[in-house]
């Protein structure tokens, strides 16, 4: 329950950050690369603080490099595509379509060696059924859908590599801090090269500062939650929490329609998630 509470709080903070980022990019107050920088800056600061002030274990093994390097390459791709999805798709549509990561992660868990029973398989079918129903009834906006689907399809690989590394080689702080710093360098370089901007200057403005802080706290909380429960459980809680906040924020701040249908589908999704983790 403690891990689930952490994830629910983290997804709320991330939804606030995502809403602020989507609005900022829409009115051209931020670029996509600036948004990427802001998404990761305070996550790195929080990780450094956890190591220095709270004694978080910082352990990185060279033996992890055959798994860590492919993860980093894929993270560059996934983060870029996910940011495009975040800024082009409706909040609730973005959250619903990301759910396909869960059944795919279940497949990855099977490959790694976890046992999957009939309840988990049924849960996957229920989740897929809810998403297909929403698409068939045109409840979800299909604009930008390809970006969400691509990011959701690749995410199980990066999550599985992350879980494998922290289970066998590296501490959470080392694995994630190095990943965040490499991604920050990547988005800083893209911002300078393509937009001739210095992304760190966004931190001088109050709204991007809050956006970055909330996103960073959410990222770190979820990263540590993976050490408290199986990857499929944490990811399920992550997606369920993110979906709830996305439906609410999408309706209130972006005036998205079909609220009733989305909550019916949300009920099905929760049922599917429960089947996945029992």
N, C-alpha and C positions, 0 to 999 in steps of 0.2 A: 504493500500500500504506500510505503514511503516513496518508492521509486515512481509510482504512478502520480503521486502528488507533485513530485519534482517536475515530471514531464508536463502535467497540466499547467502548472505555473509558467514553465518555459515556453510552451506554445502560445500562451496569452501574451507574453512579452514579445515573442517573435511576430505575432499577428499585428500588434501595434507598430512594430518596426516595418513590417511588410506593407501595411497600409500607408504609412508615411512615405516609404520609398516609392510606391506605385504612384502616389499623388505627385511627388517631386519630379519623377521622370516624365510624367504626363504633361506637366507645365514647364518642362525643360530647366528646372532648377538643379537637377542632377543628371549626369550621364549614366549609362549602363555600367561603365567602368568605375565611376565614382561610387555607385551603389554597391558594387562588388567590394570595393575597399572598405566602405562603411560597415558592410555586413560582417567583416572579419576583424576590424581593428580592435574593438574592445573585447572580442573573444580572446585575442592574443594577450591583451593587457590582463584580463582576468586569469588566464592560464599562468602568466608570469607571476602574478600576485599569489596564486595558489601555491606555487613552488617556493617563493621567497618567504611569504608571511605565514603560510599554513602548513609548510613542510610536505607538500604533495611530492610524491616520488617522481623523480625525473630520471628515467632509465631508457636508453635507446641502444639496441643491440644491432651491430652490423649484419648479423644473421638475418635480420628482417628485411634487408634491402631488396631481395628478389620479390618480395610482396609489397614493400613500401613504395618502390619506384613505379610499378604499374598503377598503384592506387593514386599517386600524385598526378600522373598523366591523365588518368580518367577523371580525377577531381577537377582539373583545369577545364575539361570538356563539360562535365556535369554542371559545375557552377555557372559557366557561361550560358549554357542552354537554359538552366533553371531561372536565371535572371531575366532572360528574354521572355520566358513563360510568365514570370511574375508580373512583368510590366505590360504584357500584351493580352493576358487572359483575365476573365472575371475572377474575383477572389474565391468564390465558392466552387467554380468550375475547376480552377487550379487545384484546390484541395481535394475535390472528388477524384479527379483523374490521377493524382499522385498515389491513390490507394492501390493501384495495380502493382506498386512496388512490393506490397505485403505478400501476395501469393508467389511472386517471383523470388522473394527472399526465403519463402518456405522451401522452394526448390533448392535454393543455395544451401539451406540448413540440411536438407537431405543429402546433398553431395558431401558436405562437411562431415556428416555422420549422425545427425540428430534423427530420432525416430518420429515419424509423422503418422497420426492415426486418422480414422474416418472423420472425426469431428473437425480436424483441421482442414481436410479436403472439402468438407461441406461448407465450412466457413469461407473458403476461397470462392466457391461457387456462388454463395449468397452475395458476397461483395461484388463480384463481377456482374451478377444479375442486377444489382441496384444501379451500377454505373450504366449498363446497357439500357436499362429502362429509362433512365434520365436522358440519355442520348437519343433514344428512339422517340421520346415524347418532346424533344426539342427544349427540354428544361435547361440544359446546359448550353452555354454559348460555345460554338466551335472555333471561334477566332483564336488563333495562337495555340490550338490544341496540340499540334505536332510537337511543339517544344516541350510541353508537359509530358507527353507520352515518351519522348526520347529520354528525358531526364529520369523519369520514373522507371524506365526499362534498364538503364545503366546503373542506377543507384544500388540495387542489390549486390552488385559486384564490389563497389567501393565499401559498402557497409560490411560485407563479409570479410573483405581484406582487413578492414579496420578491426573488426571483432577478433579475427585470427591473430593479428599483430599484438593486440593488448592481452590476449589470452596466453601467448607463447613467448613473446619477445620484449615488447616495450610497455612502459607505463602510459596511462591515458594522457598525462600532461606532456610527455615527450612526443608521443605520436601526434597529438593534435596541435601542439604549439608549433612544431616544425612544419606541419601541413598548413596551418594558418599563415605562417610567415612566408612560405613559398607562394601561397595564393595571393597574399597582399602584394608581394613583389610582382606577380603576374599582372594583377589589375592595375597597379601603379604604372608599370611599363606600358600596358595597353592604353591607359589614359593619356600618358605623355606622348606616345607614338601616334595614336589615332586622333586624339582630340586636343593635343597640346595643352593639357591641363595638369595640375598638381593635385591629386585627389585628397591629400592631407589637409588642404585648405578648407575643405568642407567642414572639418572639425571646429573651425572658428565660428561657425554659425550654430545657433541654439537647436533648431529642429533636427538637422543632420546629426548633431551631437547626441541628442536623446535617442534618435533612431539607431545609431551605431551602438550606444550603450545597451539598449534593450535587446537588440539582436545578439550582441556579444554575450550577455548574461544567459540568454536562452540557449545559445549554442553550447556554452560550457556546461550548463546544467544537464542538458541531454547527453553530452559526451560522458559525463560521470555516471549518469543513470544506466548506461550500457554495462557498467561493472556490477550493477545490483540485480540484474535479471537477464534472461536470454534475449538475444537480439530481436527475435520476432515479437516478444512481449513488449519491449520498449518501443519498437517501431510501430506496433499496433496502437499503443497508447499515444504515441506522438501524432500519428495520423488522425486518430479519433479526436484528440484535443484540438489539433490544427483545423480539422473540418468543422467542428462546432463553432470555433471563433470566426472562421472564414465565412460561414453562413450568416452569422449575426452581424459581423462588420460589413460584409458585402451588401446586406440589406439596408443597414443604417447609414453607411457612409457613401456607398456607390449606387444605392437604389436598385439593386438587383431584384429581379422578379421571381415568381414561382416559389415563394418561401415555404408554402405548405408542402408541395411536392418534395422539396429538398429535405424537409424535416422527416417526411415519411421514409425517404431513402436513407436518411441518417439513422433512423431506427433499425433499418435492415442492415446497414453497415455495422452498427454496434453489435447486433446479433451475430453477424459474421465474425467480428473481432473476438467476441466472447468464445465462439466455437474454436477459433484459432489458438487461443491461449489456455483452454482448459485441458 
